[in-house]
Amino acid sequence: MSEEMKPCPICESPYGYSSGRELFTCPECNHEWDPEEVKKIAEESERLKVLDSNNNPLENGDTVIVIKNLPVKGAPGPIKAGTKVRNIRLTDGDHNINCKIEGFGSLSLKSEFVRKA
C-alpha cells in the first residue's frame, strides 16, 4: 500500500493521507475514499457520451426514432422521419451511431437527427 499523499476528490486538498486501511482521508473535509473507486469513476466519466436531438444520453442497444427525412446515397429514397431504429451501437466520430435499417442495410447516423424512443 502506498504511503504517499493523494488529492481529495471532494475538496481537492492535496493533503489526503492513508488512514492505515485501504482508504485515504482528507484532513480538511474529513472525506474518506478508496483510490481504486475514484479511478473507476473517472474512467467511466471519460467513456463515450452521445446525446440525441433532445440532449438525452444514448447508450448501446437503445432504440431511437429518426426526426427528419435523411437522404441516403445510392438509395432510391430517403429514410423517412418517424423510422424506428433498434439496437444502435455508439462510435466515435461525426456519424456516431451505427445501426441496421430494414430496406437500407447497415448505416451510420448522426445523433442530432434522432431522438430516444
N, C-alpha and C positions, 0 to 999 in steps of 0.2 A: 504494500500500500504506500502511496506517495505522501510525504510529509510537507509537500510544497503548499503554498497559498493559492487559492483559486478565487476568481471574482464571483461575487454573489449574483445569481441570475435575477434577483428581485431588485435590489438597490444598487447593484453594480459596484459595490465596495470591493476594493482589491485585497481585503484582509481576511477572506474566508479561510478557515483553518480546519484541519482534520480533527474530528471530535473523538478519535480513538476507535470508532466503529467504521463502517464503510461510508459514513456520511460526513459532510462538511457543514460548518456552522459559520454564520456571519455575525461578527461581534457588534455590528451597528444596528441590524434589524432583527436579529435572533432567528433568521430563517435557516432551516436545515434542509439540505438537498443531497441527492445521490448524483455524483458527476456523470455516471453512465446514463441515468434517466434524462438529464439535461441534454446530453449528447444525442440521444434518440429523438427527443422532441425537436431539437434543432434540425436534424436530418429530415424529419417528417415535414417540417415547415418549408424546407428547400425543395420538396417534391414539386412536380409539375402542377401548376394551378391554372385551370382553364375555366373561364366564365362564359355563360350563354349571353344572349342579347339582353336579358333582364338582370344581368350580374349575379345569377345563381351559379354556384360552383358545380362543375360537371365532374363525374367520375367514370372510370372504365366500366362498361356494362350498362350505362344509363340508356334510357330511351329519350329521344329528342324529336321535335317537330320542326320542319323547315318553315320559316316565316315569310319567305318570298320566293317567287319563281327563280330558279337558278339554271341558266343555260349550261349545257354540257357539250364540250367539243366532241364532234363525231356522232352525237345522238340526234335522232330526228326531232326531239322536243325537249323542253326544259324539265327539271324536277319541279313539280308543282308545289305551291305553298300549301301547307297542311299535310304533306307527306310525313308519315311517322317512320323514324329510323331507329331500329332496335340494336342493342348490344354494341355501342360505339367503343372505340379504342382511342385514347388520347395520345398525341405525339407532340414532339417539339416542332416548331416552325410556323410558317404563315398559315397553312392549312392544317390546323391542329386536331382534326377529328378524322380518323379512318373508319370506314363503315362499308357495309354492303347494302345496296338498294335494289330491290327486285325490279328487273327490267333495265337496270343500268350497270349492275355489277359493283365491283369494288371502286370506291371513290374516296377522295379527301375533301373535307368541307371546312369552311371557316366557322368558328364557334359564334361569330357575330350574326350569322344567318340562321341560327337555330334557337329554340327555347326548350327548356327541360319539360318533359311531359308529366 
